[in-house]
Amino acid sequence: MPEEVNESNAKYDLITMGRSSIDLYSNDIGAPFEEITSFGAFVGGSPTNIAVGAVRLGLRTALLTAVGEDPVGDFVLHFLSKVGVDTQFIPRKQGTRTSAVVLGIEPPDKFPLIFYRDNAADIQLSIDDVLATPVSECRAFEFAGTNLAQDPSRSATIFAAERARSAGATIFLDMDFRADQWDDPRAFGVSIRSILPMVDVAIGTEEEIKAAMLKESKKISITDSQISSPQISGDLQSAVQGLLERGPQALIVKQGARGAEAYFQDGEILQVPGFPVEVVNVLGAGDAFASGLIFGRLKEWDWHKALRMANACGAILVTRQGVANFMPFEKDVLEFVEKHGGF
């Protein structure tokens, strides 16, 4: 039997796996997309953002993604190294390109984004890349649902989760449903449901959780690259129950300004309120939330305190323009929570 990973023998507190990109955010906040005159260049991609957020909170963190042999890859790796994310396991994939995302910012509720992921490097993550990464030497392993959209990334992610779980790591899944990355939204549900037996904590929005249980309806076409779609409907409670029956000990529902709800195997439901802030940009708030939640659980905080930390990280981020570059530090989050009534 492998030695179980614990704080004393783990090389890393957290390893995250999945997409990375250069994110071009509109500098013209409030302007319609067609009237944007300039963009700010930042780093993005859900597991990449979570890795940066975790480092800012003080966790020893490595990232398993892939970049192309291009200047955009240089841009991503330079930033990650500068902020302290361990990048030594990030391969460069010959013949591919580092991803890009272009984003508009029209508060309070319009944030159009366009993915450029044709021939994306991180889709080519392989089982060999996992074998070259110490996923058996981390206390927590986190991956994104988008990893499962295509092979070889799909198989590599399943293999990584298997290895990390067998070594005793806590497995976190951020559902990260991006409809335009899937040929059929039902395939997202099939993939999520199939991997849940290996997951300890699953995190998603109401729309993502409903999409994860989408099975038998006719094929639908979703062209909006944002996850929210009125076509994905149904009862949230039955979707939650259906997912919990497949294995995770906890299912976390992100609810934006309302905070979060946690559902557990024993039937307990925990509601944790959010924080009132003025929203500049909601994109990436869920990634900040995940970094705060993982931080709290690795600190062995109870679920209420960990979710309060997660809500605070998300609330701080929505007041800022971008994602990875703007992830808050532990000191700032703790001060924010204290200012807003404490844990």
N, C-alpha and C positions, 0 to 999 in steps of 0.2 A: 504494500500500500504506500502511496506517496505521502511524504510528510506534509501535514496540513499547514497552509500559509498562515502565519500570524504576524503581529506587529514586529516581533523580535527578529524573525528570519526572512521577512519580505524585503526584496530589493526596492520595490515600489509600493506606494500606497494605492496607486491607480494606474491602470493602462487603459486608454480609450482606443477605439478602432473605427475607421470609416473615412468619410469624405473630408477633403480640404479644398480651399479655393482662395482666389483673390476676390474680395467683395468690393464692388464699386458703388458707394453710397452717394446719392444725390446731395450736393451741397446746398441746393435750393429747396429748403424745407417748406413744404406747402405747395410747391409748384407742380402743376400737372406734368406727367412724365415727358410729354412732347415739348415742354418748355424748359427742361433742365439744361443748364449751361455748363455745369462742371460736376465732377465727382471726386470724392475722397477715396483713397485706396487703402483697404484694410485686409485683414485675414479672416476667413470664415470657414464654414462647414461644421455641422453639429458636433461631432466628436472632437474636432479641433478646438472649437469654442469651449467645450466642457473641460478639455485638458488645460487650456489657459486659465479658465476660471478656477480650477482645482489648484493650480500652481499659485495663483494669486492668494488663495486661502491657506497656503502653506503645505499642501500635500506633495509628496514626491511623485511626479507624474511623467509617464512616457506616452508617446503617441505612435500608433501604427496606422499610417496612411501612406499614400504614394504620390509623388509628383513627377512631372515630365522633366526631360533634360532641356529646360527652357528657362528664360529669365523670370517667369512667373513662379516657377518652382524655387528659384533662388530667393525671391521675395518672401515666399511663405516660410522657407527654412530659416532665413535670416531673422525674421520676427520671432519665430518659435524659440530659436536658440537664445535670442536676446532676453526673452521673458523667463527662461528657465525650464521650458518643456524639453525633456530628453528626446532628441531627434535621431539618435544613432540607428534606430531600427526602421527609418523611413527610406524605402528604396526609390530610386529614380527609374522610371519605366521607359525604356527606349521606344521611340515611335509613338508615344502618347503625349497628351498635353495636360498641364495642370488646369484644373477647372476654374471657371470664372462665374460670377453672379453679378448682375446689374440690378440696382434697387432704387426705387423712388420712395420718397417720404412725404406723405400727405396726411398728417394727423387730423382727426383722432383715429380714423379707421380705414385708411386706404394706404397700403404699402405694397405696390406692385413690384414683383421681382421676376427676373428672367434668368434661367439657368443655361449655361454653356458647358455641357458635359458630353458632347460628342467625343468619343475616343478618350474619355477621362482616365487619367493615370490610376486613380484610386480604385476604379472598377477592376483593375488588373491585379489587385492584391491576391496573393496565392497562398496555398498551404506551405510552400517553402518559405514565404515571407513570415508566416506565423512561427514556423520552426526556428527562424532566426531571431525571434523576439521572446523574451522571458515571460510569457504569459502565465507560466506556472510559478512565478515569483512576485505576484502582486496580491494585495489584500482585496482589491476590487477590480473587476473588469467591466467596462461599459462599451456598448456598441449601438449603432443606429439601425433602425429598420430599413433605411435606404440601402444598407450594405447587401441586403438580401434580394435586391431587384434583378441582379445579373450575376452570372458566373464569369470569372472565378472568385469574385468577391464573396458571393453567397457561400460557397463551400468553405472558403478560408475562414469566414466569420463563424460558421458552425463549428469548425475544427478548433478555432481559438477559444470559443466558449466552452467546449468540451474539456480542453486542456486546463483552462483556468478553474473550472468548476471541480475537476477531479483533484486539483491541488488545494481546494478549500476556499478559493476566492468567492466573494459575493458577486453575483452577476446582475448587472443593471442593463436594462433595455430601454432606450428612448425610442419610441415608435417612429418618430420622424417621418411621417407620411407626406411625401411629395408626389402628388398624383401623376405629374407628367414624367416621372421617372419609371413608371410601371406601364406595361402594355395593357393591362387590365386591372382595375382596382381590386377585383376579387383575388388576384394573385398576391397582393399585399396581405390580405387576410389569411390566405393559405399559408404564406411564409411565416407570418407572425404566430399563428396558432401552432405551427409545426415546431417552432423553436422554444415556445413557452415552457416546456418541461425542464429546460436547462436554465431558466431565468428565476432569480430570486425576487427582484423588484422590477416591475414594468411601469413606465411613465408615459402618459399620453394626454392629449386634450380629449374632450368629449367626442369631437369629430373623428379623431384617430382611433379611439376605442370602438366606436360604432363601425368604422371602416375595417377594423381588425376582425369583426364578426360578420362582415359582408360575405355571403356564401352563394346563395342560390338565385339572387335577382338577376335579371338580364344584364348583359354587358352595358355599362354606362360610359359615356365619354366626358371626361373632365379636362377642360383646356386651361383653367385657371391654375397656375402653379402654386397658389397658396392652398393649404390643406382644407380650408373650410369650404363646404359645398352643401347646398340645400338638398342635393340628390342623395346624400348619405344621411338617412334618417333612421329612426327606430328608437327603441327603448334603451336608455343608457343602463339602467339597472340590470336588465337581462344580458346586455353585452358584457358588463362587468362580471356578472356571475359566470357567464360562459368562458371568459378568459381565466378567471381564478380557478375554475375547475380543471384547467390544463396545466397547473403547476406552480405559478408564482405565489410566494408567500404574501406579497403586498402588491396592490395595483393603485398607482397614484394618478389622480385625475387633476390636471392643471386647469384652473378656472379663471385665469387672468386676474383682474382687480379683485375678484371675490376670494382669491386665495387658492386653496387646494383641498381635496378630499382624499382620504386614504381608505381603501377597502382591504380587509384581511381575510385569510382563510377561515378563521373562526367566526366570521360574521360581523366582527366589529367594524364600525365606520367612524372615522375621525375627521372632523371638519376643522380646518385651521385657517383663520382669516388672513387676508392680504393687507397691503399697506396703501393708503391713499397717496398718489403722486400724480404729477402732471406728465402726461405721456408725450414723448417726442417720437419714439420709434419702438414698436412692439417686437420687431424681428430679432430673434436671438434671446428673448426673455426666458424661453423655456430651457435654453442651454445654461444660462446663468442659474436658473432654478435647479437644474440637475446637479450642477457643480456644488451648490449649497447643500442639497440633500445628501449627496455622497459624502461630503465633508462631515456633516453632522452625524451620519450613521457610522463613519469610520472613527469618529470621536466617541462612539458609544452613547450618544445622546438618545433620549427617547424620541418616539416618532413626532410628537407635538413640537418639541424643540427643534428637531432636524427640519421639519416642514416650515416652521417659522423662519429658520435661517434661509431655506430655499426661497420662500416668498420674498424675503428681504433682498436677496441677490437679484431676483427677477425685477423687483420694483425699482431698484437702483438702476439697473441696465436700461429700462424703458425711458429713463430721463436723458439718455445719451444717444449719440448719433449712430454708432456702430456696435459691433459685438465683441469679438475677441480682444481687440485693442482697448476696449472700455470695461472689461471685467473688473469688478471691485475687489479690493484687498480685504483680508479678514478684519483688520482694525476698523476700516470704514463701515463694514457691514455690522459689526458689533455695536458701533456707535449709533448707526442708523436705527437698529432695533431698540436700543436703550432709549433713544429719543422718541420712539413711537410706542412706548408702553412695555418694552422688554419682551422676554420670551414667555 
